[in-house]
Amino acid sequence: MTTSLDLTADPVELTAALVDVPSVSGDEDALAGAVKAALAEQAPHLELAVSGNTVLARTNLGRPSRVVLAGHLDTVPINDNLPLRRTGAGGDLVLHGCGTVDMKGGDAVFLHLAATIAEPAHDLTFIFYDCEEIEASRNGLGRIERDLPEWLRGDLAIVGEPSNGVIEAGCQGTLRIELRTKGIRAHTARAWMGENAIHAMAPALHKLDEYEPREVDIDGCRYREGLQAVKITGGVAGNVVPDECVLTINHRFAPDRTAAQAVDHLRVLFEGFELTVVDTAEGALPGLSAPTARQLVEAAGGTPVAKLGWTDVARFAALGIPAVNFGPGDPTLAHTQQEHVAAGQITHCAEVLRRFLSRVSR
């Protein structure tokens, strides 16, 4: 059955409609098709393009600046939290269900603005993309960067990830390493004849236990780093001294460091251990000094905060575009069965962005 979306409807109701179209990563066809059809019918002022299950739309008005608004259409797997459920009413209305927070509330705000702002103060690009919640190689933004790079150009990018309706600037970088210790197998009845690789990992665990994360202030945003053991493996059998142990560590680092600098920091910290870098992702500086970003901060009011975590703002920052996270919903509820969003936050985000994007303050 074809889903019909009313983009001019209240963004709260549009959120509900989006949530009730399941779109687990890799299965966004129905929602992407509905978004494309709705934009084609209700936003004739926009140029449209499609890449896989990513839908793109933009104005071409010759404005002196361009703002990119990006939101992913996919969700994590459904966890007995569809169809949408409502509690409360009026100003206390809350929407419950998979995707309400991450991030169909943000998508609804962007879609509503795409259809209802025909004369923006900035040229606008809207990107509704697929496969954000799974491996990075399938992320729709990566495909757009390879195949349609002109669609990612702009003076500011706003990613609609949940931020409690507050501007979360930049993001942390992230990397994973493996520490490996070697030993010598022996029968546990004659343990002195072997060398226990698990025991040899104790100094690394001690360093982690004593580690004090840096706190870094950038553009008034405080980033708190993290260093945590996330996995440990080792052991052969219940009566054998283990000859290998592998400890996996995740490091979240402030964006004043590159991934290479963060790796160098860990090599110094764990000197003497065999260290392998498993994966890295660069962080993103806040970029709040850019003129267009300052205008957004003024429209939003309040004080921007640091994004503690990694999001696709880093992709835009790597292209030299200042980027922020701004969307309804509590990010700590993302990916949980209890995912829910207050209708008031959806309305707030829509009002802030309308003020920022429109020529006339509302």
Long-range contacts (C-beta under 8 A, 24 or more apart in sequence): 2-33, 2-34, 2-37, 3-30, 3-31, 3-33, 3-34, 4-34, 4-37, 4-38, 5-34, 5-35, 5-37, 5-38, 5-111, 6-38, 6-42, 7-38, 7-39, 7-42, 7-43, 7-111, 7-112, 7-114, 7-115, 7-116, 8-42, 8-112, 8-115, 8-116, 9-112, 10-347, 11-105, 11-108, 11-109, 11-112, 11-346, 11-347, 11-349, 11-350, 12-93, 12-95, 12-108, 12-343, 12-346, 12-347, 14-108, 14-111, 14-112, 15-95, 15-100, 15-104, 15-105, 15-107, 15-108, 15-341, 15-346, 16-84, 16-86, 16-95, 17-108, 18-99, 18-104, 18-107, 18-108, 18-111, 19-82, 19-83, 19-84, 19-95, 19-97, 19-98, 19-99, 19-100, 19-104, 20-82, 20-83, 20-84, 20-97, 22-75, 22-78, 22-82, 22-98, 23-73, 23-74, 23-75, 23-99, 24-74, 24-75, 24-76, 24-77, 24-78, 25-74, 25-75, 25-76, 25-130, 25-131, 25-132, 25-133, 25-134, 25-138, 26-74, 26-130, 26-131, 26-134, 26-138, 28-53, 28-73, 28-74, 28-130, 28-131, 29-53, 31-73, 32-73, 32-128, 32-130, 35-73, 35-111, 35-128, 38-111, 38-115, 39-111, 39-114, 39-115, 42-115, 43-114, 43-115, 45-118, 46-114, 46-126, 49-148, 49-151, 51-140, 51-143, 51-144, 51-147, 51-148, 52-130, 52-140, 52-143, 53-129, 53-130, 53-131, 53-140, 54-127, 54-128, 54-129, 54-130, 54-140, 54-141, 54-143, 54-144, 55-127, 55-128, 56-125, 56-126, 56-127, 56-128, 56-144, 56-148, 56-151, 57-114, 57-125, 57-126, 58-123, 58-124, 58-125, 58-126, 58-151, 59-120, 59-123, 59-124, 59-125, 60-123, 61-119, 61-120, 61-123, 62-123, 63-120, 63-121, 63-122, 63-123, 65-122, 65-123, 65-154, 65-155, 65-156, 65-291, 65-292, 66-122, 66-123, 66-124, 66-125, 66-153, 66-154, 66-155, 67-120, 67-122, 67-123, 67-124, 67-125, 67-154, 67-155, 67-156, 67-157, 67-158, 67-292, 67-357, 68-124, 68-125, 68-126, 68-127, 68-152, 68-153, 68-154, 68-156, 68-157, 68-158, 68-316, 68-321, 69-110, 69-113, 69-114, 69-124, 69-125, 69-126, 69-127, 69-157, 69-158, 69-160, 69-353, 70-126, 70-127, 70-128, 70-129, 70-141, 70-157, 70-158, 70-159, 70-160, 70-312, 70-316, 71-103, 71-106, 71-107, 71-110, 71-127, 71-128, 71-129, 71-159, 71-160, 71-327, 72-103, 72-107, 72-128, 72-129, 72-130, 72-131, 72-132, 72-133, 72-140, 72-312, 73-104, 73-107, 73-128, 73-129, 73-130, 74-130, 74-131, 74-132, 74-133, 74-134, 75-99, 75-102, 75-104, 75-133, 76-102, 76-133, 76-335, 79-336, 79-337, 80-337, 81-337, 81-338, 81-339, 87-340, 91-343, 91-344, 93-342, 93-343, 93-344, 94-340, 94-341, 94-342, 94-343, 95-340, 95-341, 95-343, 96-338, 96-339, 96-340, 97-339, 97-340, 98-339, 99-339, 100-329, 100-339, 100-340, 100-341, 101-162, 101-328, 101-329, 101-330, 101-331, 101-333, 101-334, 101-339, 101-340, 101-341, 102-133, 102-161, 102-162, 102-329, 102-331, 102-334, 102-335, 102-339, 103-160, 103-161, 103-162, 103-327, 103-329, 103-334, 105-160, 105-162, 105-327, 105-328, 105-329, 105-341, 105-345, 105-346, 105-349, 106-160, 106-161, 106-162, 106-326, 106-327, 106-328, 106-329, 106-349, 107-160, 108-346, 109-160, 109-327, 109-328, 109-346, 109-349, 109-350, 109-353, 110-160, 110-353, 112-350, 113-350, 113-353, 113-354, 113-357, 117-354, 117-357, 117-358, 119-358, 119-359, 120-357, 120-358, 120-359, 121-356, 121-357, 121-358, 121-359, 122-155, 122-292, 122-357, 124-357, 125-151, 125-152, 125-153, 125-154, 127-151, 127-152, 132-312, 136-281, 139-312, 141-312, 141-315, 142-315, 145-315, 145-319, 152-316, 152-319, 152-321, 153-319, 153-321, 154-316, 154-321, 155-290, 155-291, 155-292, 155-321, 155-322, 156-287, 156-290, 156-292, 156-293, 156-296, 156-321, 156-322, 156-323, 156-324, 157-313, 157-316, 157-321, 157-322, 157-323, 157-324, 158-296, 158-323, 158-324, 158-325, 158-326, 158-353, 159-311, 159-312, 159-313, 159-316, 159-323, 159-324, 159-325, 159-326, 159-327, 160-325, 160-326, 160-327, 160-349, 161-311, 161-312, 161-325, 161-327, 161-331, 162-327, 162-328, 162-329, 162-330, 162-331, 162-333, 162-334, 162-341, 163-307, 163-325, 163-326, 163-327, 163-329, 163-331, 164-328, 164-329, 164-330, 164-331, 164-345, 165-326, 165-327, 165-328, 165-345, 165-348, 165-349, 165-352, 166-300, 166-302, 166-304, 166-305, 166-326, 167-296, 167-297, 167-300, 167-302, 167-304, 167-305, 167-324, 167-325, 167-326, 168-304, 168-305, 168-306, 168-307, 168-324, 168-325, 168-326, 169-219, 169-221, 169-286, 169-287, 169-288, 169-304, 169-305, 169-306, 169-307, 169-324, 169-325, 170-218, 170-221, 170-223, 170-255, 170-283, 170-284, 170-285, 170-286, 170-287, 170-306, 170-307, 170-313, 170-317, 170-323, 170-324, 171-255, 171-283, 171-284, 171-307, 171-309, 171-310, 171-311, 171-313, 171-314, 171-325, 172-223, 172-225, 172-252, 172-253, 172-254, 172-255, 172-283, 172-306, 172-307, 172-308, 172-309, 172-310, 173-252, 173-253, 173-254, 173-255, 173-257, 173-258, 173-259, 173-262, 173-280, 173-281, 173-282, 173-283, 173-310, 173-314, 174-250, 174-251, 174-252, 174-253, 174-280, 174-281, 174-283, 174-310, 175-250, 175-251, 175-253, 175-259, 175-262, 175-263, 175-266, 175-277, 175-278, 175-279, 175-280, 175-281, 176-230, 176-248, 176-249, 176-250, 176-251, 176-277, 176-278, 176-279, 176-280, 177-248, 177-249, 177-251, 177-263, 177-266, 177-270, 177-275, 177-276, 177-277, 177-278, 178-246, 178-247, 178-248, 178-249, 178-275, 178-276, 178-278, 179-204, 179-246, 179-247, 179-249, 179-270, 179-273, 179-274, 179-275, 180-244, 180-245, 180-246, 180-247, 180-273, 180-274, 180-275, 180-276, 181-244, 181-245, 181-273, 181-274, 182-243, 182-244, 182-274, 183-241, 183-242, 183-243, 183-244, 183-245, 184-241, 184-243, 185-236, 185-240, 185-241, 185-242, 185-243, 186-240, 186-241, 187-239, 187-240, 187-241, 188-238, 188-239, 188-240, 188-241, 189-239, 191-241, 194-241, 194-243, 195-241, 195-243, 196-241, 196-242, 197-234, 197-242, 197-243, 197-244, 197-245, 198-234, 198-235, 198-242, 198-245, 200-245, 201-232, 201-234, 201-245, 201-247, 204-247, 204-270, 204-273, 205-229, 205-247, 207-269, 207-270, 208-249, 211-269, 214-254, 216-254, 216-256, 218-254, 218-255, 218-256, 218-285, 218-286, 218-306, 219-285, 219-286, 219-287, 219-288, 219-289, 219-304, 220-288, 220-303, 220-304, 221-286, 221-288, 221-304, 221-305, 221-306, 222-305, 222-306, 223-254, 223-255, 223-256, 223-306, 223-308, 224-306, 224-308, 225-251, 225-252, 225-253, 225-254, 226-250, 226-251, 226-252, 227-251, 227-252, 227-266, 248-278, 252-308, 252-309, 252-310, 253-283, 254-283, 255-282, 255-283, 255-284, 255-285, 255-286, 255-317, 256-285, 257-283, 258-282, 281-310, 281-314, 282-314, 282-317, 282-318, 283-310, 283-314, 283-317, 284-313, 284-314, 284-316, 284-317, 284-318, 284-323, 285-317, 286-322, 286-324, 287-317, 287-321, 287-322, 287-323, 287-324, 288-322, 288-324, 290-322, 292-322, 293-322, 293-324, 295-356, 296-324, 296-326, 296-356, 299-352, 299-353, 299-355, 299-356, 300-326, 300-352, 300-356, 301-352, 326-352, 326-353
